[in-house]
Amino acid sequence: MPESTAADTPWWRIYRDTTLQRLVRVALARSADLRIAVERVSEARALLMAARGAQLPVLGLSGTAQRNWVRQSVPSDGYTTTTRTDVLSAAATASWEADIFGVQRNAARSATASLQATEELRRGAALLVVAEVASAYVELQASDQQLGIVQRSITARRGYVDATKRRFDGTSQNELEYRQAQALLEAAREQAIDLEEGAADEENALSVLMGRAPEAIPRTGAPGDQLLTPVPAGLPSQLVVRRPDVMAAERALAAAGADVGAARAQLFPSLALFAGVRYSRYATPAQPSSFGILIPETISTSGTWYGTATVSQPLFAGGQIVAQVRAAEARRREALAEYEGTVLAALQDAENQLVAVRLAADRRESADSQVAYARAALPAAERRYEGGASPFLEVVDAQRTLLAAELGAVAARVRQAGAVIGLYKALGGGWQSDTPAAGGGAAN
């Protein structure tokens, strides 16, 4: 794979273990943290729509229907009349604030930058989910391999117990060897129990990362044996710009700058336009009067057009507007400091992980060499003991050294895998897409 494209490799090509790929996809679909991040993106998108909508005219429509009865009495002749009037009216209004000095425009820019920052934070949450699942899976693989090593050691130590027991003739020297073998066996058994407990804890933690109740987690292979280990081309300063936290901080800084512009625009005059039209219809149906005369139906209509333009200029508000401008400027300086701090932390993280990846192979080679030497030393110690040239304590030390070396070799593999995971997380590389393309090469 060319170095120029190594940092852009998608996660499913870095983690070529198909079991791990399935676990990651489940975690991306069910992670509570990722669902929260997605909803925050939806909220930011809605706020952007609201900010853009504030730049558009506001249209309104209203209507009323009213029926009135008027009862009149004439005491001189004893007649009473009731008159009914129907009133229908409708009105349409339009209002718009001319954004001369950019209050709404800056608010929309701030909302746009905030949405972009939130989207980067969502991508960062996905990055963290993938990295945490991969790390937990590697740790679980390591626990299995270490448990297998300890169980083989238990078998070997059980043989020591049997051998020293046969030689036990009641002398203090033989009893010492027998008791040493027993203690060596029990120490390995305790170590196996610790590893089984740790594996169960890691399995439960991985289940929770995947958004489900604790259950058995399938795993295959040795820790990190299917991890691609690329060395990305370019300087860390060129690579960290892809990190979600750096991009989110940069967008937050842009939003803070737009907020300063919106706050300053409040110091200038504002122009608001308002227009409306009203139509009314008054109808009195035909009805007899108190003298028996039919009064014909009467209908009248009216229409009104009106418009206003309002210019307002803040003169004195107790220093509120100036204080808001100063607060916005302080938030922008704060955002700038946070951006600079984020970049420096990203550079440190990237440099650390690049060093870890570069030295991981040397560490693993050294650990493997220790295993080879310890495996060669153990039979030699056993032959010396059986020949009476050395005490059983040499066998004990050799067996302990071999066990520690084998466990250390597994730990070196875990550190190497962790360095690869940490490097991709530090550079933000390969995380731009959370899932492989349709029909894609997740298993490639």
BELMO-V162448 format. One line per field, one symbol per residue. burial: # if it has 24 or more other C-alpha atoms within 12 Angstrom, else .. A space follows every 50 residues. Layout:
burial: ???
//
This chain:
burial: .....########################.#.##..##.##..##.##.. #..##...........................#.#####.#.#######. .################################################# #.##.###.##.##............######.##.###.##..##..## .##########.....#.#..###########...#..############ #################.....####.#######................ ........................#..##.##..##.##..##..##.## #.##.##..#..##..##.##..##.##..##........######.### ################################.##......#..
//
